[in-house]
Amino acid sequence: MRVFHLSRVLRFKMKPQLIIPSVIILIFISCRMETKPVYPETAREQVTDNYFGVKIEDPYRWLEDEASPARAAWIEAQNRVTNEYL
């Protein structure tokens, strides 16, 4: 019958050629986790609809206009933030 000692089980051996890449990866991951994306400002407009006596505000109605240059610029700014984060 073989007896296992706890010290042998807890001992972690890592090949020397893996230590430096592992440390670099851990540093890279920790740096990326601290970086929070800075989102572009989204404009709000005063748009109110009246549906059967109920007023509904829609401050982002301008984002529905597919031909709007402002919408295209906003989407491009959002994509830049996303691509930098990923």
MOPAC internal coordinates of N, CA, C and O (Angstrom, degrees):
PM7 1SCF
backbone

  N    0.0000 0     0.00 0     0.00 0    0    0    0
  C    1.4435 1     0.00 0     0.00 0    1    0    0
  C    1.5328 1   109.20 1     0.00 0    2    1    0
  O    1.2310 1   121.29 1   -47.57 1    3    2    1
  N    1.3294 1   115.14 1   132.43 1    3    2    1
  C    1.4531 1   120.14 1  -176.84 1    5    3    2
  C    1.5216 1   109.56 1   -99.15 1    6    5    3
  O    1.2310 1   120.55 1   -45.13 1    7    6    5
  N    1.3098 1   116.56 1   134.87 1    7    6    5
  C    1.4658 1   122.34 1  -179.51 1    9    7    6
  C    1.5286 1   108.59 1  -106.61 1   10    9    7
  O    1.2310 1   121.15 1   -51.35 1   11   10    9
  N    1.3222 1   115.40 1   128.65 1   11   10    9
  C    1.4593 1   120.49 1   178.12 1   13   11   10
  C    1.5174 1   109.06 1   -98.32 1   14   13   11
  O    1.2310 1   121.39 1   -48.39 1   15   14   13
  N    1.2894 1   114.94 1   131.61 1   15   14   13
  C    1.4594 1   120.10 1   177.30 1   17   15   14
  C    1.5261 1   108.79 1   -92.51 1   18   17   15
  O    1.2310 1   121.03 1   -37.52 1   19   18   17
  N    1.3032 1   115.63 1   142.48 1   19   18   17
  C    1.4564 1   121.40 1  -179.22 1   21   19   18
  C    1.5281 1   111.33 1   -60.03 1   22   21   19
  O    1.2310 1   120.26 1   144.70 1   23   22   21
  N    1.3071 1   117.11 1   -35.30 1   23   22   21
  C    1.4631 1   120.21 1  -179.30 1   25   23   22
  C    1.5251 1   111.09 1   -63.25 1   26   25   23
  O    1.2310 1   120.03 1   146.51 1   27   26   25
  N    1.3094 1   117.54 1   -33.49 1   27   26   25
  C    1.4662 1   119.99 1   177.67 1   29   27   26
  C    1.5247 1   111.62 1   -72.22 1   30   29   27
  O    1.2310 1   120.57 1   143.60 1   31   30   29
  N    1.3131 1   116.51 1   -36.40 1   31   30   29
  C    1.4551 1   120.42 1  -179.01 1   33   31   30
  C    1.5245 1   110.45 1   -70.01 1   34   33   31
  O    1.2310 1   120.37 1   140.21 1   35   34   33
  N    1.3225 1   116.91 1   -39.79 1   35   34   33
  C    1.4537 1   120.94 1  -176.45 1   37   35   34
  C    1.5306 1   113.42 1   -80.47 1   38   37   35
  O    1.2310 1   120.20 1   165.24 1   39   38   37
  N    1.2933 1   117.22 1   -14.76 1   39   38   37
  C    1.4600 1   120.52 1  -178.67 1   41   39   38
  C    1.5300 1   108.46 1   -70.69 1   42   41   39
  O    1.2310 1   121.26 1   -51.86 1   43   42   41
  N    1.3147 1   115.19 1   128.14 1   43   42   41
  C    1.4629 1   120.47 1  -178.01 1   45   43   42
  C    1.5120 1   107.97 1  -113.84 1   46   45   43
  O    1.2310 1   121.15 1   -61.84 1   47   46   45
  N    1.3071 1   115.41 1   118.16 1   47   46   45
  C    1.4553 1   119.53 1   179.68 1   49   47   46
  C    1.5225 1   108.63 1  -108.26 1   50   49   47
  O    1.2310 1   121.43 1   -51.28 1   51   50   49
  N    1.3162 1   114.86 1   128.72 1   51   50   49
  C    1.4541 1   120.03 1   178.28 1   53   51   50
  C    1.5205 1   108.18 1  -123.36 1   54   53   51
  O    1.2310 1   121.24 1   -41.19 1   55   54   53
  N    1.2922 1   115.24 1   138.81 1   55   54   53
  C    1.4510 1   119.33 1   179.02 1   57   55   54
  C    1.5249 1   109.27 1   -64.50 1   58   57   55
  O    1.2310 1   119.67 1   -41.51 1   59   58   57
  N    1.3187 1   118.23 1   138.49 1   59   58   57
  C    1.4695 1   120.88 1  -177.54 1   61   59   58
  C    1.5284 1   113.16 1   -57.45 1   62   61   59
  O    1.2310 1   119.26 1   145.87 1   63   62   61
  N    1.3210 1   119.02 1   -34.13 1   63   62   61
  C    1.4646 1   120.37 1  -178.55 1   65   63   62
  C    1.5294 1   112.35 1   -72.23 1   66   65   63
  O    1.2310 1   119.35 1   170.17 1   67   66   65
  N    1.3280 1   118.85 1    -9.83 1   67   66   65
  C    1.4594 1   121.62 1   178.33 1   69   67   66
  C    1.5202 1   113.05 1   -98.44 1   70   69   67
  O    1.2310 1   119.80 1   167.96 1   71   70   69
  N    1.3126 1   117.98 1   -12.04 1   71   70   69
  C    1.4654 1   120.74 1  -175.71 1   73   71   70
  C    1.5217 1   111.13 1   -66.65 1   74   73   71
  O    1.2310 1   119.60 1   128.45 1   75   74   73
  N    1.3186 1   118.37 1   -51.55 1   75   74   73
  C    1.4684 1   120.98 1  -176.84 1   77   75   74
  C    1.5275 1   111.55 1   -63.63 1   78   77   75
  O    1.2310 1   118.53 1   131.49 1   79   78   77
  N    1.3402 1   120.41 1   -48.51 1   79   78   77
  C    1.4722 1   118.48 1   176.96 1   81   79   78
  C    1.5294 1   113.08 1   -59.90 1   82   81   79
  O    1.2310 1   120.33 1   144.02 1   83   82   81
  N    1.3140 1   116.97 1   -35.98 1   83   82   81
  C    1.4671 1   120.04 1   179.24 1   85   83   82
  C    1.5232 1   110.96 1   -65.34 1   86   85   83
  O    1.2310 1   120.29 1   138.14 1   87   86   85
  N    1.3180 1   117.05 1   -41.86 1   87   86   85
  C    1.4644 1   121.06 1   179.01 1   89   87   86
  C    1.5286 1   110.02 1   -65.55 1   90   89   87
  O    1.2310 1   120.12 1   137.99 1   91   90   89
  N    1.3221 1   117.38 1   -42.01 1   91   90   89
  C    1.4612 1   120.96 1   179.27 1   93   91   90
  C    1.5237 1   110.43 1   -62.43 1   94   93   91
  O    1.2310 1   120.01 1   136.99 1   95   94   93
  N    1.3124 1   117.60 1   -43.01 1   95   94   93
  C    1.4720 1   121.28 1   179.05 1   97   95   94
  C    1.5243 1   110.78 1   -63.57 1   98   97   95
  O    1.2310 1   120.03 1   137.38 1   99   98   97
  N    1.3216 1   117.54 1   -42.62 1   99   98   97
  C    1.4651 1   120.56 1   179.08 1  101   99   98
  C    1.5307 1   111.46 1   -63.92 1  102  101   99
  O    1.2310 1   120.21 1   139.51 1  103  102  101
  N    1.3266 1   117.21 1   -40.49 1  103  102  101
  C    1.4648 1   120.36 1   177.84 1  105  103  102
  C    1.5220 1   110.07 1   -64.60 1  106  105  103
  O    1.2310 1   120.30 1   136.16 1  107  106  105
  N    1.3242 1   117.04 1   -43.84 1  107  106  105
  C    1.4684 1   121.25 1   179.92 1  109  107  106
  C    1.5273 1   110.66 1   -60.95 1  110  109  107
  O    1.2310 1   120.35 1   134.64 1  111  110  109
  N    1.3156 1   116.95 1   -45.36 1  111  110  109
  C    1.4615 1   120.85 1  -179.46 1  113  111  110
  C    1.5240 1   110.97 1   -64.09 1  114  113  111
  O    1.2310 1   119.96 1   137.52 1  115  114  113
  N    1.3198 1   117.68 1   -42.48 1  115  114  113
  C    1.4611 1   119.92 1  -179.22 1  117  115  114
  C    1.5214 1   111.34 1   -67.12 1  118  117  115
  O    1.2310 1   119.56 1   145.20 1  119  118  117
  N    1.3219 1   118.45 1   -34.80 1  119  118  117
  C    1.4646 1   120.96 1   177.65 1  121  119  118
  C    1.5207 1   110.46 1   -68.64 1  122  121  119
  O    1.2310 1   120.03 1   138.76 1  123  122  121
  N    1.3137 1   117.56 1   -41.24 1  123  122  121
  C    1.4642 1   120.91 1  -179.38 1  125  123  122
  C    1.5221 1   111.26 1   -67.03 1  126  125  123
  O    1.2310 1   119.86 1   148.32 1  127  126  125
  N    1.3244 1   117.86 1   -31.68 1  127  126  125
  C    1.4519 1   120.60 1  -178.13 1  129  127  126
  C    1.5242 1   111.21 1   -70.82 1  130  129  127
  O    1.2310 1   120.01 1   150.64 1  131  130  129
  N    1.3341 1   117.59 1   -29.36 1  131  130  129
  C    1.4490 1   120.75 1  -178.60 1  133  131  130
  C    1.5204 1   111.96 1   -79.35 1  134  133  131
  O    1.2310 1   119.78 1   159.22 1  135  134  133
  N    1.3075 1   118.02 1   -20.78 1  135  134  133
  C    1.4541 1   121.92 1  -178.09 1  137  135  134
  C    1.5226 1   109.96 1   -80.07 1  138  137  135
  O    1.2310 1   121.19 1   -59.90 1  139  138  137
  N    1.3102 1   115.34 1   120.10 1  139  138  137
  C    1.4617 1   119.86 1   177.31 1  141  139  138
  C    1.5180 1   108.16 1  -104.31 1  142  141  139
  O    1.2310 1   120.20 1   -43.65 1  143  142  141
  N    1.3101 1   117.22 1   136.35 1  143  142  141
  C    1.4574 1   119.12 1  -179.76 1  145  143  142
  C    1.5284 1   111.47 1   -67.20 1  146  145  143
  O    1.2310 1   121.23 1   -33.87 1  147  146  145
  N    1.3246 1   115.25 1   146.13 1  147  146  145
  C    1.4623 1   121.69 1   176.43 1  149  147  146
  C    1.5258 1   106.56 1  -106.51 1  150  149  147
  O    1.2310 1   121.37 1   -71.27 1  151  150  149
  N    1.3080 1   114.98 1   108.73 1  151  150  149
  C    1.4619 1   120.63 1  -175.90 1  153  151  150
  C    1.5243 1   110.80 1   -81.41 1  154  153  151
  O    1.2310 1   120.45 1   -32.52 1  155  154  153
  N    1.3280 1   116.75 1   147.48 1  155  154  153
  C    1.4658 1   119.27 1   177.27 1  157  155  154
  C    1.5368 1   110.47 1   -69.68 1  158  157  155
  O    1.2310 1   121.68 1   -27.98 1  159  158  157
  N    1.3135 1   114.39 1   152.02 1  159  158  157
  C    1.4655 1   120.19 1   178.64 1  161  159  158
  C    1.5279 1   109.81 1   -67.36 1  162  161  159
  O    1.2310 1   120.63 1   -43.72 1  163  162  161
  N    1.3086 1   116.40 1   136.28 1  163  162  161
  C    1.4617 1   121.29 1   178.14 1  165  163  162
  C    1.5222 1   108.48 1  -106.58 1  166  165  163
  O    1.2310 1   121.21 1   -58.70 1  167  166  165
  N    1.3189 1   115.29 1   121.30 1  167  166  165
  C    1.4701 1   120.69 1  -178.25 1  169  167  166
  C    1.5275 1   110.36 1   -68.10 1  170  169  167
  O    1.2310 1   121.59 1   -32.70 1  171  170  169
  N    1.3118 1   114.57 1   147.30 1  171  170  169
  C    1.4665 1   121.36 1   176.28 1  173  171  170
  C    1.5215 1   108.33 1  -122.46 1  174  173  171
  O    1.2310 1   120.62 1   -44.31 1  175  174  173
  N    1.3166 1   116.43 1   135.69 1  175  174  173
  C    1.4588 1   121.81 1   179.12 1  177  175  174
  C    1.5235 1   109.63 1  -116.39 1  178  177  175
  O    1.2310 1   121.02 1   -22.93 1  179  178  177
  N    1.3143 1   115.66 1   157.07 1  179  178  177
  C    1.4591 1   121.35 1   177.27 1  181  179  178
  C    1.5260 1   108.52 1   -87.86 1  182  181  179
  O    1.2310 1   120.25 1   -87.98 1  183  182  181
  N    1.3169 1   117.13 1    92.02 1  183  182  181
  C    1.4644 1   122.24 1   176.93 1  185  183  182
  C    1.5232 1   107.52 1  -124.20 1  186  185  183
  O    1.2310 1   120.83 1   -54.78 1  187  186  185
  N    1.3219 1   116.01 1   125.22 1  187  186  185
  C    1.4563 1   121.03 1  -179.78 1  189  187  186
  C    1.5292 1   108.83 1  -130.86 1  190  189  187
  O    1.2310 1   121.27 1   -49.61 1  191  190  189
  N    1.3235 1   115.17 1   130.39 1  191  190  189
  C    1.4630 1   121.02 1   175.55 1  193  191  190
  C    1.5233 1   108.46 1  -108.03 1  194  193  191
  O    1.2310 1   121.25 1   -28.05 1  195  194  193
  N    1.3267 1   115.21 1   151.95 1  195  194  193
  C    1.4558 1   120.88 1   178.62 1  197  195  194
  C    1.5261 1   108.00 1  -117.80 1  198  197  195
  O    1.2310 1   120.79 1   -70.64 1  199  198  197
  N    1.3164 1   116.09 1   109.36 1  199  198  197
  C    1.4603 1   121.74 1   179.09 1  201  199  198
  C    1.5306 1   108.83 1  -110.30 1  202  201  199
  O    1.2310 1   120.92 1   -75.59 1  203  202  201
  N    1.3186 1   115.85 1   104.41 1  203  202  201
  C    1.4672 1   122.46 1   177.15 1  205  203  202
  C    1.5261 1   112.01 1    53.92 1  206  205  203
  O    1.2310 1   121.28 1  -138.84 1  207  206  205
  N    1.3252 1   115.16 1    41.16 1  207  206  205
  C    1.4617 1   120.13 1   177.30 1  209  207  206
  C    1.5203 1   114.40 1    89.58 1  210  209  207
  O    1.2310 1   120.11 1   177.87 1  211  210  209
  N    1.3234 1   117.40 1    -2.13 1  211  210  209
  C    1.4638 1   120.71 1   179.43 1  213  211  210
  C    1.5311 1   107.75 1  -106.35 1  214  213  211
  O    1.2310 1   121.02 1   -57.61 1  215  214  213
  N    1.3297 1   115.66 1   122.39 1  215  214  213
  C    1.4585 1   119.94 1   179.76 1  217  215  214
  C    1.5312 1   110.33 1   -86.28 1  218  217  215
  O    1.2310 1   121.22 1   -51.64 1  219  218  217
  N    1.3315 1   115.27 1   128.36 1  219  218  217
  C    1.4613 1   122.39 1  -179.67 1  221  219  218
  C    1.5312 1   107.80 1  -120.12 1  222  221  219
  O    1.2310 1   120.48 1   -57.20 1  223  222  221
  N    1.3269 1   116.69 1   122.80 1  223  222  221
  C    1.4592 1   121.21 1   177.27 1  225  223  222
  C    1.5236 1   109.49 1   -88.16 1  226  225  223
  O    1.2310 1   121.07 1   -40.03 1  227  226  225
  N    1.3264 1   115.55 1   139.97 1  227  226  225
  C    1.4643 1   121.35 1   179.45 1  229  227  226
  C    1.5348 1   108.66 1  -136.98 1  230  229  227
  O    1.2310 1   120.12 1  -100.81 1  231  230  229
  N    1.3411 1   117.37 1    79.19 1  231  230  229
  C    1.4631 1   120.43 1  -174.72 1  233  231  230
  C    1.5324 1   113.91 1   -69.73 1  234  233  231
  O    1.2310 1   120.06 1   165.10 1  235  234  233
  N    1.3188 1   117.50 1   -14.90 1  235  234  233
  C    1.4672 1   120.59 1  -178.05 1  237  235  234
  C    1.5316 1   111.93 1  -108.31 1  238  237  235
  O    1.2310 1   120.27 1  -155.33 1  239  238  237
  N    1.3061 1   117.10 1    24.67 1  239  238  237
  C    1.4613 1   121.64 1  -179.95 1  241  239  238
  C    1.5258 1   111.12 1   -59.64 1  242  241  239
  O    1.2310 1   120.26 1   147.61 1  243  242  241
  N    1.3201 1   117.11 1   -32.39 1  243  242  241
  C    1.4648 1   120.87 1  -177.70 1  245  243  242
  C    1.5216 1   112.19 1   -62.13 1  246  245  243
  O    1.2310 1   119.71 1   158.55 1  247  246  245
  N    1.3277 1   118.15 1   -21.45 1  247  246  245
  C    1.4718 1   121.26 1   178.17 1  249  247  246
  C    1.5263 1   112.43 1   -74.01 1  250  249  247
  O    1.2310 1   120.34 1   166.71 1  251  250  249
  N    1.3334 1   116.95 1   -13.29 1  251  250  249
  C    1.4635 1   120.27 1  -179.94 1  253  251  250
  C    1.5281 1   112.86 1   -81.50 1  254  253  251
  O    1.2310 1   120.21 1   163.12 1  255  254  253
  N    1.3240 1   117.20 1   -16.88 1  255  254  253
  C    1.4635 1   121.77 1  -178.85 1  257  255  254
  C    1.5274 1   109.30 1   -79.80 1  258  257  255
  O    1.2310 1   120.50 1   -76.31 1  259  258  257
  N    1.3291 1   116.65 1   103.69 1  259  258  257
  C    1.4734 1   121.71 1  -175.46 1  261  259  258
  C    1.5210 1   113.59 1   -67.78 1  262  261  259
  O    1.2310 1   119.87 1   158.46 1  263  262  261
  N    1.3319 1   117.86 1   -21.54 1  263  262  261
  C    1.4614 1   121.51 1  -177.74 1  265  263  262
  C    1.5284 1   112.50 1   -93.41 1  266  265  263
  O    1.2310 1   120.13 1   179.30 1  267  266  265
  N    1.3158 1   117.36 1    -0.70 1  267  266  265
  C    1.4582 1   121.46 1  -175.23 1  269  267  266
  C    1.5294 1   112.11 1   -73.64 1  270  269  267
  O    1.2310 1   119.92 1   -51.59 1  271  270  269
  N    1.3384 1   117.76 1   128.41 1  271  270  269
  C    1.4705 1   120.21 1   175.07 1  273  271  270
  C    1.5274 1   112.12 1   -64.86 1  274  273  271
  O    1.2310 1   120.40 1   148.17 1  275  274  273
  N    1.3271 1   116.85 1   -31.83 1  275  274  273
  C    1.4675 1   120.42 1   178.53 1  277  275  274
  C    1.5293 1   110.42 1   -65.11 1  278  277  275
  O    1.2310 1   120.39 1   139.69 1  279  278  277
  N    1.3142 1   116.86 1   -40.31 1  279  278  277
  C    1.4638 1   121.21 1   177.38 1  281  279  278
  C    1.5198 1   111.11 1   -64.91 1  282  281  279
  O    1.2310 1   120.20 1   137.48 1  283  282  281
  N    1.3316 1   117.23 1   -42.52 1  283  282  281
  C    1.4662 1   121.11 1   179.13 1  285  283  282
  C    1.5260 1   110.68 1   -62.76 1  286  285  283
  O    1.2310 1   120.09 1   139.52 1  287  286  285
  N    1.3331 1   117.43 1   -40.48 1  287  286  285
  C    1.4640 1   121.15 1   178.61 1  289  287  286
  C    1.5272 1   110.73 1   -66.58 1  290  289  287
  O    1.2310 1   120.34 1   140.36 1  291  290  289
  N    1.3285 1   116.95 1   -39.64 1  291  290  289
  C    1.4608 1   121.03 1   178.73 1  293  291  290
  C    1.5340 1   111.01 1   -64.21 1  294  293  291
  O    1.2310 1   120.52 1   136.84 1  295  294  293
  N    1.3341 1   116.62 1   -43.16 1  295  294  293
  C    1.4693 1   120.80 1   178.74 1  297  295  294
  C    1.5280 1   110.26 1   -64.03 1  298  297  295
  O    1.2310 1   120.14 1   138.83 1  299  298  297
  N    1.3177 1   117.34 1   -41.17 1  299  298  297
  C    1.4664 1   120.91 1   178.59 1  301  299  298
  C    1.5306 1   110.63 1   -62.40 1  302  301  299
  O    1.2310 1   120.25 1   138.14 1  303  302  301
  N    1.3187 1   117.12 1   -41.86 1  303  302  301
  C    1.4650 1   120.85 1   178.53 1  305  303  302
  C    1.5271 1   110.81 1   -64.78 1  306  305  303
  O    1.2310 1   120.08 1   138.81 1  307  306  305
  N    1.3249 1   117.45 1   -41.19 1  307  306  305
  C    1.4660 1   120.98 1   177.32 1  309  307  306
  C    1.5313 1   110.73 1   -63.60 1  310  309  307
  O    1.2310 1   120.42 1   138.10 1  311  310  309
  N    1.3234 1   116.80 1   -41.90 1  311  310  309
  C    1.4636 1   120.66 1   179.05 1  313  311  310
  C    1.5206 1   111.60 1   -63.82 1  314  313  311
  O    1.2310 1   120.02 1   142.56 1  315  314  313
  N    1.3426 1   117.57 1   -37.44 1  315  314  313
  C    1.4608 1   120.72 1   177.44 1  317  315  314
  C    1.5306 1   110.87 1   -61.24 1  318  317  315
  O    1.2310 1   120.74 1   134.45 1  319  318  317
  N    1.3158 1   116.20 1   -45.55 1  319  318  317
  C    1.4667 1   120.63 1   179.12 1  321  319  318
  C    1.5261 1   110.30 1   -61.18 1  322  321  319
  O    1.2310 1   120.54 1   135.57 1  323  322  321
  N    1.3218 1   116.58 1   -44.43 1  323  322  321
  C    1.4612 1   121.13 1  -179.10 1  325  323  322
  C    1.5213 1   111.55 1   -63.92 1  326  325  323
  O    1.2310 1   120.47 1   134.23 1  327  326  325
  N    1.3225 1   116.70 1   -45.77 1  327  326  325
  C    1.4717 1   120.21 1  -178.46 1  329  327  326
  C    1.5237 1   112.19 1   -66.12 1  330  329  327
  O    1.2310 1   120.10 1   144.19 1  331  330  329
  N    1.3344 1   117.41 1   -35.81 1  331  330  329
  C    1.4609 1   120.07 1   176.69 1  333  331  330
  C    1.5192 1   111.06 1   -66.89 1  334  333  331
  O    1.2310 1   120.45 1   142.80 1  335  334  333
  N    1.3146 1   116.74 1   -37.20 1  335  334  333
  C    1.4700 1   120.53 1  -179.44 1  337  335  334
  C    1.5135 1   111.74 1   -70.71 1  338  337  335
  O    1.2310 1   120.85 1   138.57 1  339  338  337
  N    1.3300 1   115.99 1   -41.43 1  339  338  337
  C    1.4642 1   119.66 1  -178.35 1  341  339  338
  C    1.5047 1   109.98 1   -76.75 1  342  341  339
  O    1.2310 1   120.10 1   180.00 1  343  342  341

